[in-house]
Structures are given as C-alpha cells and as structure tokens.
C-alpha cells in the first residue's frame, strides 16, 4: 500500500511508501517491460472486502494518485522519469461488493474527478478505464460510462475491459463491438484495451471454492487452465486479435503457477510456448501471408521474414476432432527445410512429420479428439 492513511497530506512525500513498488518496477524495466499502471485499491477474492472500497474524499484521493504519477514520471520523492504512458483508474468497478462498494454512478463521478486532475498536471499521459469485468461487454454500461464522464468533461484516452472465457469467437468479436459503441458516442480517438484476458472454464474451482478433485480437473485436465485447450485457446486468440480493431491486449498474467507461464517447479508450461510462437511470428516473420483451413475450429497466423524467403505458420486446432488438418498455402509448391512441431496434452514442442505439396500442408495429431497447436517453418 503506497498511501496508507488518507488523513495524511498527499503533498508530503514522507506520507508515501514507494519502496516495494519501486523494487518491482525496477525489475520490470530492467527486462525491457513497459508498465501499464492500474491506480486504485488491490482486488480481494475474499468474503469481505477490506481494501476495495470507494474513497471517502474523491478530490483528496485524486491528489494521492497525482503524487504517484509524479513519482514515476517526474522524479518526485526520489523517484523516476520513466514516462509511463498508460494510467488506468480503478479495477472492475462493475463487480459491486468486491472491487467497488458504491454505485456505478459514484464510480463514474470518481473517475471523472481523478482523470481531470491527472490530465491537468500530466497532459502527456493517457488516462482511462473503467476495466469492466464482464466477459461480454454490456453496451448499456459502456454508454453510461461515456455519458457521465462526457457530462463532466473528463478525458477517456482508452477504454478497458476484461474477459475470462473459453469462447474464442465471442472474445474475438468484443473489440469490434467496443469500437462501434465508442465511435457512435463520438470517442473516435479513444483506444481499446482488453487488458485482462485468459482462458477459463470453471473459475470457482480454480479459486479453491470446489473440491480438491474439481480443482485438479480445473487446473490440469485437458480442459483445465494448464491443459491443452487453454494452450490452443491462447494461440487462437492471439492469431485472431491480428484482425480486430484492438489497440492493446494483456494476457493475464505472468505470475507463478496458476495464471502464468510457469509450472509449480519453475519450469515453463505449455501456455508459454504458445505465446512464444506468436512472439516469434510477429518479431521474425512480420509480413503476413494468406493461409486457409476448411476446418472451423482451426485458427491460423503465418508470415515471412523481411527477405520473403523464410516462412512460419502457427496452427491452433481448438477442440477439433479431425485426425489430420489440411491447410491451404497458395503459391507454395516445393518448399525446403520444412520443420513442424506439435503441442498437445502429452507433448511439449515435439517435432513431427509433415507434408507441404502444391500449396497444401498436412498435419497429423497424436490424439484426434483433443486440441493441438502446431508451429511450421520452411523456406521457399
């Protein structure tokens, strides 16, 4: 907690405890990671929220937030000049009783007070929210937020929301829906930010609200959080995002074990390898190519390197049941140095035989009834 006593003076740097957050951010910056800062209280998965209550004095709370921005962007209070761009005000206020204990209208007013205060002193930053938690963006909530903040002449540089689901098509449709509503309300320059997303089927069991057996299935079964469906979902969504009007997306998260990229023993899990595939494609094969599959649950992302001679293709088969996938790659007749790997429930990236002839790539799964992710490279 950076500012623990709201009776203190927010103009006095002695009333802030930055040390722990500084340590965390210094580590992030040393890895080359940009920071997207969510301003507010810590979320609590508890029966009674002790932290996530609305501030008693919105104006004073906004002064505290200004002190935090000043510390990290202007060097105040022995701080830094990091020029952190994105500052989000609060988290999931529509989760009434757990993340915000007032009304949504009260949150909209709080947002307006805080956003105007921050932009007054720091016009160069981007301020936004509201980080709605609904898995299907509710149009009426978006419009209500924009209406109230508009009435108070508050800036909305980006609109943010979260989604935890196992429905790929629903998730991929959300950025266009949000973009449409923003444009209709006159917020044509407001960015879209899906800044929490992750595969999940049974979040209650993941949070230990069920039996031990339910927890094991929700975590480690083929449809569990660390199972192959989660891996294929992640790859498919990252491929699909490329064709949406989304400005930023943030996979949740990078912590140990449950939501992140590490197993309990510290080794990299299969979700990491799916994300790695996307990163490799985007960074090393930036020129997209046309690829097509006749199978509905298959999602594709392919590209060439800058020379146009080396190719890569990521194939995600999400809950498909076909033993062999057929991918069309027009114009590829006789490729050289073809290498294909598979990720499935039993295998980390494992090289497999594959054929690419006359623009038709054939990939076989070990288990026809399960999801799988493939990564294929070749030269033309």
C-alpha positions in Angstrom: 0.0 0.0 0.0 1.6 3.2 -1.2 -0.5 5.7 0.7 -1.9 4.0 3.8 -3.5 6.9 5.8 -6.0 9.1 4.0 -5.8 11.6 6.9 -2.2 12.4 5.8 -1.2 15.2 3.5 -0.8 13.9 -0.1 1.6 16.8 -0.9 4.1 15.5 1.6 6.4 12.8 0.1 7.1 11.4 3.6 3.5 10.0 3.6 4.1 7.7 0.7 5.7 4.2 0.8 7.1 3.7 -2.7 10.0 1.3 -1.8 8.3 -2.0 -2.6 6.7 -0.8 -5.8 9.9 0.8 -6.9 11.7 -2.5 -6.4 9.1 -4.3 -8.5 9.1 -1.7 -11.3 12.9 -1.6 -11.4 12.9 -5.3 -12.1 10.3 -4.9 -14.9 12.2 -2.0 -16.5 15.5 -4.0 -16.4 13.7 -6.7 -18.5 12.6 -4.1 -21.1 9.0 -4.3 -20.0 6.7 -1.3 -20.3 4.3 -0.5 -17.4 0.6 -0.1 -17.6 -0.4 1.2 -14.2 -3.7 0.5 -12.6 -4.4 3.1 -10.0 -6.6 2.2 -7.1 -7.0 -0.5 -4.4 -6.0 -4.1 -4.5 -8.6 -6.6 -5.6 -9.7 -9.1 -3.0 -11.0 -12.6 -3.5 -12.4 -12.7 0.0 -15.8 -12.9 1.7 -15.4 -9.4 2.9 -13.6 -6.6 1.0 -11.3 -4.6 3.3 -9.4 -2.6 0.6 -11.7 -2.3 -2.4 -13.9 0.4 -1.0 -14.7 3.7 -2.8 -12.7 6.7 -1.4 -14.4 8.9 1.1 -12.9 12.1 -0.5 -12.6 11.8 -4.3 -10.6 15.1 -4.6 -8.1 14.1 -2.0 -7.7 10.6 -3.4 -7.0 12.2 -6.8 -4.2 14.2 -5.2 -2.7 10.9 -4.0 -2.9 9.5 -7.5 -1.2 12.6 -8.8 1.6 12.0 -6.3 2.1 8.5 -7.6 2.3 9.7 -11.3 4.6 12.5 -10.2 7.0 10.0 -8.5 7.3 7.7 -11.5 7.2 10.2 -14.3 8.6 13.4 -12.9 11.2 12.2 -10.4 9.3 13.5 -7.3 10.0 12.0 -3.9 13.3 10.5 -5.0 11.5 9.0 -8.0 12.0 8.3 -11.7 11.4 9.8 -15.1 10.0 6.7 -16.8 7.3 8.4 -18.9 4.8 5.7 -18.1 2.1 6.3 -20.7 -1.0 4.4 -19.6 -2.7 5.1 -16.2 -6.0 3.2 -15.5 -8.3 4.4 -12.8 -9.6 1.6 -10.6 -10.3 -2.0 -11.5 -13.6 -3.8 -12.3 -16.0 -1.3 -10.6 -18.9 -3.3 -12.0 -18.0 -6.1 -9.7 -20.1 -4.5 -7.0 -19.2 -5.6 -3.4 -15.8 -7.0 -4.3 -14.0 -4.4 -6.3 -16.2 -1.3 -5.7 -18.6 -1.0 -2.8 -20.5 2.1 -4.1 -22.8 2.5 -7.1 -21.6 2.6 -10.7 -22.7 6.2 -11.0 -20.5 7.1 -8.0 -17.6 5.4 -9.7 -18.2 7.3 -12.9 -18.0 10.6 -10.9 -14.9 9.4 -9.1 -13.3 8.5 -12.4 -14.1 12.0 -13.8 -12.6 13.7 -10.8 -9.4 11.7 -10.9 -8.9 11.7 -14.7 -9.3 15.5 -14.9 -6.9 16.0 -12.0 -4.2 13.8 -13.6 -4.5 15.3 -17.1 -4.3 18.8 -15.6 -0.8 18.2 -14.3 0.3 15.5 -16.7 -1.3 16.2 -20.1 1.2 13.9 -21.9 -0.1 10.7 -20.2 -3.1 8.5 -21.3 -5.8 8.1 -18.7 -8.6 5.6 -19.0 -10.8 2.9 -17.6 -13.1 1.5 -16.4 -11.7 -2.0 -16.6 -15.1 -3.6 -16.6 -15.0 -7.3 -15.7 -17.9 -8.6 -17.8 -17.0 -11.3 -20.2 -19.5 -9.9 -22.8 -19.2 -6.1 -22.9 -22.6 -4.7 -21.9 -23.3 -1.9 -24.3 -25.5 -0.1 -21.8 -22.7 0.1 -19.3 -20.3 1.4 -21.9 -22.7 4.1 -22.9 -23.5 5.0 -19.3 -19.8 5.4 -18.5 -19.2 7.6 -21.6 -22.3 9.7 -21.0 -21.4 10.5 -17.4 -17.7 11.2 -18.0 -18.7 13.2 -21.0 -21.1 15.3 -19.0 -18.2 16.0 -16.6 -15.8 16.8 -19.5 -13.4 14.0 -18.3 -10.9 12.5 -20.7 -11.1 8.9 -21.8 -7.9 8.2 -23.7 -8.5 4.4 -23.6 -11.5 2.2 -22.8 -10.6 -1.0 -21.0 -12.4 -4.3 -20.1 -11.6 -7.8 -19.1 -12.7 -11.3 -20.3 -12.2 -14.8 -18.9 -13.9 -17.4 -21.1 -13.5 -20.5 -23.3 -15.5 -19.0 -26.2 -12.9 -17.8 -28.8 -15.4 -16.3 -31.2 -17.1 -14.3 -28.5 -13.8 -12.9 -27.3 -12.7 -12.0 -30.8 -16.0 -10.2 -31.5 -15.6 -7.9 -28.5 -13.1 -5.4 -29.8 -15.3 -4.6 -32.8 -18.4 -4.2 -30.5 -16.5 -1.8 -28.2 -15.0 0.1 -31.1 -18.5 0.5 -32.6 -20.0 1.9 -29.4 -17.1 4.3 -28.8 -17.4 5.7 -32.4 -21.2 6.1 -32.1 -20.7 8.1 -28.9 -18.1 10.3 -30.5 -15.0 8.8 -28.9 -13.3 8.0 -32.2 -9.8 8.6 -30.9 -10.3 6.6 -27.7 -8.1 3.4 -27.8 -9.5 0.0 -27.0 -7.7 -2.1 -24.4 -8.6 -5.7 -23.4 -6.2 -5.5 -20.6 -7.0 -8.8 -18.9 -7.9 -11.9 -20.8 -7.4 -15.6 -20.2 -8.9 -19.0 -20.9 -11.1 -20.4 -18.1 -13.9 -22.9 -17.8 -14.5 -23.1 -14.0 -13.1 -20.2 -12.2 -14.7 -21.1 -8.9 -12.8 -24.4 -8.8 -9.5 -22.6 -9.7 -10.1 -20.2 -6.8 -10.4 -23.3 -4.5 -14.1 -22.9 -4.0 -14.8 -26.5 -5.0 -13.5 -29.9 -4.0 -9.8 -31.0 -4.5 -10.8 -33.2 -7.4 -12.7 -30.3 -9.0 -9.5 -28.1 -8.6 -7.3 -30.8 -10.2 -9.6 -31.1 -13.2 -10.0 -27.3 -13.5 -6.2 -26.9 -13.5 -4.6 -29.9 -15.1 -7.2 -31.8 -17.2 -7.3 -31.4 -21.0 -9.9 -28.6 -20.5 -8.2 -27.2 -17.4 -6.3 -23.9 -17.0 -3.0 -25.6 -17.8 -4.4 -28.1 -20.2 -4.1 -28.3 -24.0 -7.5 -26.5 -24.5 -6.0 -23.5 -22.7 -2.9 -23.6 -24.9 -4.9 -23.8 -28.1 -7.2 -21.1 -27.0 -4.3 -18.8 -26.2 -2.7 -19.3 -29.6 -6.0 -19.0 -31.4 -6.9 -15.7 -29.7 -3.5 -14.2 -30.4 -3.9 -15.1 -34.0 -7.4 -13.7 -34.2 -6.5 -10.5 -32.5 -4.5 -9.5 -35.5 -7.7 -9.0 -37.5 -9.6 -6.9 -34.9 -9.6 -3.1 -34.1 -8.0 -3.8 -30.8 -5.2 -1.4 -29.8 -3.7 -3.2 -26.8 -4.3 -6.6 -25.2 -2.8 -8.0 -22.0 -2.7 -11.7 -21.2 -3.4 -12.4 -17.5 -0.8 -13.0 -16.2 2.8 -13.7 -15.6 2.8 -14.9 -12.0 3.8 -18.3 -10.7 1.8 -21.4 -11.4 -2.0 -20.6 -11.6 -2.4 -17.8 -14.2 1.2 -17.5 -15.5 3.8 -19.2 -17.7 5.4 -21.4 -15.0 4.7 -24.8 -13.5 4.9 -25.3 -9.8 8.5 -26.5 -10.1 9.5 -23.3 -12.0 9.7 -24.9 -15.5 7.9 -23.2 -18.4 4.4 -24.5 -19.1 2.8 -25.1 -22.5 1.0 -21.8 -22.5 4.3 -20.1 -22.5 5.3 -22.0 -25.7 2.1 -20.9 -27.4 2.8 -17.3 -26.5 6.4 -17.8 -27.6 5.2 -18.9 -31.0 3.2 -15.7 -31.5 6.1 -13.6 -30.4 8.4 -15.4 -32.8 6.0 -14.9 -35.7 5.4 -11.2 -35.0 9.1 -10.4 -34.5 10.8 -12.6 -37.0 8.1 -13.1 -39.7 6.4 -9.7 -39.8 4.9 -9.9 -43.3 1.6 -11.8 -43.1 0.7 -14.5 -45.7 -2.6 -15.9 -46.7 -3.4 -19.3 -45.2 -6.8 -21.1 -45.1 -8.3 -24.1 -43.4 -11.7 -25.7 -44.1 -12.0 -26.8 -40.5 -13.9 -24.3 -38.3 -12.0 -24.8 -35.0 -8.6 -24.1 -36.7 -7.1 -20.7 -36.4 -4.0 -19.6 -38.4 -1.3 -17.0 -38.3 1.5 -17.0 -40.8 4.2 -14.7 -42.2 7.5 -14.4 -43.9 10.7 -12.7 -42.8 11.8 -9.4 -44.3 13.5 -11.1 -47.2 10.4 -13.0 -48.1 12.3 -16.3 -48.3 11.6 -17.8 -44.9 8.1 -18.7 -43.7 6.4 -19.6 -40.4 2.9 -20.7 -39.7 1.1 -21.2 -36.3 -1.9 -23.5 -36.4 -4.3 -23.8 -33.5 -6.8 -26.6 -33.6 -9.2 -25.8 -30.7 -11.3 -28.8 -29.6 -11.3 -30.2 -33.1 -11.9 -33.9 -33.8 -10.2 -34.4 -37.2 -7.1 -36.6 -37.0 -5.4 -34.7 -39.9 -5.5 -31.0 -40.7 -5.3 -29.6 -44.3 -4.0 -26.1 -44.6 -4.0 -24.2 -48.0 -0.9 -22.1 -48.7 -1.3 -20.8 -52.3 1.8 -20.3 -54.2 4.0 -22.7 -52.2 4.9 -25.6 -54.5 8.0 -27.3 -53.2 9.4 -25.8 -50.0 12.8 -26.5 -48.5 13.8 -27.3 -44.9 10.3 -27.9 -43.6 10.1 -28.4 -39.8 6.9 -28.9 -37.9 6.3 -29.2 -34.2 3.2 -30.0 -32.1 2.0 -29.0 -28.7 -0.7 -31.3 -27.2 -1.8 -32.6 -23.8 1.1 -35.1 -23.5 3.8 -33.3 -25.6 5.8 -30.2 -25.2 7.0 -28.9 -28.6 7.8 -32.1 -30.4 8.9 -32.4 -34.0 6.6 -34.4 -36.2 6.5 -35.4 -39.9 4.6 -33.1 -42.2 3.9 -32.7 -45.9 3.6 -29.5 -47.9 3.0 -30.1 -51.6 1.3 -27.9 -54.2 0.2 -25.4 -51.6 -1.4 -27.9 -49.3 0.0 -28.6 -45.8 -1.0 -31.7 -44.0 -0.5 -32.0 -40.2 -1.5 -35.1 -38.1 -2.4 -35.1 -34.4 -1.4 -37.7 -32.0 -4.9 -37.7 -30.4 -7.7 -36.8 -32.9 -10.2 -35.9 -30.2 -8.1 -33.3 -28.5 -6.8 -29.8 -29.1 -3.3 -29.2 -30.5 -1.1 -26.3 -31.6 1.4 -26.6 -34.5 4.3 -24.4 -35.5 5.7 -24.9 -39.0 8.8 -23.2 -40.6 10.1 -23.7 -44.2 11.9 -21.9 -47.0 10.6 -21.2 -50.4 
